[in-house]
Amino acid sequence: MKKDNQKIEKALAAAYRNLRGPEPGEDWEMSVMRSIRNMPDASEKKRWPDILGRLFWEVCPAACAVIIFLAIVSYHLNVIPDQDLAQMVSTDDTIEMILADTNG
């Protein structure tokens, strides 16, 4: 019984070693070679425009949200100078008074 099992194991091992699997076709080989050609080079370093372009599009929505938020807050807090203040500074009388005070 043991000898029969050994004979069977040897026969199966020899059959397994000699077994040829299905060979891939020409289409498969062409697709594999195409994918290898399209792979990026391992030594290729990332360039600055690629890094900055990606960073720009990642930060852009947050920057727009901050700009909109600051515009709304400045409008509600009336940070923008009033027209009266601008007129008061730009009148000729104010400039003459400032020049008269500095000259003595």
C-alpha positions as CSV (number, residue, x, y, z in Angstrom):
1,M,0.0,0.0,0.0
2,K,2.8,2.4,0.9
3,K,4.6,1.6,-2.4
4,D,1.5,2.2,-4.4
5,N,1.1,5.6,-2.7
6,Q,4.7,6.5,-3.5
7,K,4.2,5.4,-7.1
8,I,1.1,7.6,-7.4
9,E,2.8,10.6,-5.8
10,K,5.8,10.3,-8.1
11,A,3.5,10.0,-11.1
12,L,1.5,13.0,-10.0
13,A,4.7,15.1,-9.3
14,A,6.1,14.3,-12.7
15,A,2.8,15.1,-14.4
16,Y,2.7,18.4,-12.5
17,R,6.2,19.4,-13.5
18,N,5.5,18.6,-17.2
19,L,2.2,20.3,-17.2
20,R,2.1,23.2,-19.5
21,G,-0.6,25.8,-18.7
22,P,-2.4,27.7,-21.4
23,E,-0.1,30.1,-23.1
24,P,-1.3,33.7,-23.2
25,G,-2.2,35.1,-26.6
26,E,-0.7,37.9,-28.6
27,D,-3.4,40.3,-27.4
28,W,-2.5,39.7,-23.8
29,E,1.2,40.2,-24.4
30,M,0.5,43.4,-26.3
31,S,-1.6,44.8,-23.5
32,V,1.0,43.9,-20.8
33,M,3.8,45.5,-22.8
34,R,1.6,48.6,-23.3
35,S,0.9,48.9,-19.6
36,I,4.6,48.5,-18.9
37,R,5.4,51.3,-21.3
38,N,2.8,53.6,-19.7
39,M,4.1,53.1,-16.2
40,P,5.9,56.1,-14.7
41,D,9.6,55.8,-14.4
42,A,10.7,54.9,-10.8
43,S,13.5,57.4,-10.9
44,E,11.2,60.2,-12.2
45,K,10.8,62.9,-9.6
46,K,7.7,65.0,-9.3
47,R,8.0,68.4,-10.8
48,W,7.1,71.7,-9.1
49,P,4.3,72.6,-11.5
50,D,2.6,69.2,-10.8
51,I,2.9,69.6,-7.1
52,L,1.7,73.3,-7.0
53,G,-1.1,72.6,-9.4
54,R,-2.5,69.8,-7.2
55,L,-2.0,72.0,-4.1
56,F,-3.8,74.9,-5.7
57,W,-6.9,72.9,-6.5
58,E,-6.9,71.4,-3.0
59,V,-6.7,74.8,-1.3
60,C,-8.9,76.7,-3.7
61,P,-12.3,75.9,-2.2
62,A,-11.1,76.7,1.3
63,A,-9.6,80.0,0.2
64,C,-12.8,81.0,-1.6
65,A,-14.8,80.2,1.6
66,V,-12.5,82.3,3.7
67,I,-12.8,85.2,1.3
68,I,-16.6,85.1,1.2
69,F,-16.7,84.8,5.0
70,L,-14.4,87.8,5.5
71,A,-16.4,89.9,3.0
72,I,-19.7,89.1,4.9
73,V,-18.1,89.9,8.3
74,S,-16.6,93.2,7.0
75,Y,-19.9,94.2,5.6
76,H,-21.8,93.5,8.8
77,L,-19.1,95.2,11.0
78,N,-19.0,98.2,8.7
79,V,-15.3,98.0,8.3
80,I,-15.5,99.8,4.9
81,P,-15.0,103.5,5.5
82,D,-18.0,105.7,5.1
83,Q,-18.2,108.2,2.3
84,D,-18.3,111.1,4.7
85,L,-14.9,110.2,6.1
86,A,-13.4,110.1,2.6
87,Q,-14.9,113.5,1.8
88,M,-13.7,115.0,5.0
89,V,-10.1,114.0,4.3
90,S,-10.2,115.0,0.7
91,T,-11.5,118.6,1.2
92,D,-9.1,121.4,0.5
93,D,-9.8,123.1,3.9
94,T,-8.4,120.1,5.8
95,I,-5.2,120.0,3.8
96,E,-4.6,123.7,4.3
97,M,-5.1,123.4,8.0
98,I,-2.7,120.5,8.2
99,L,-0.1,122.4,6.2
100,A,-0.6,125.6,8.3
101,D,-0.1,123.6,11.6
102,T,3.1,122.0,10.5
103,N,4.7,125.2,9.2
104,G,4.1,127.0,12.4
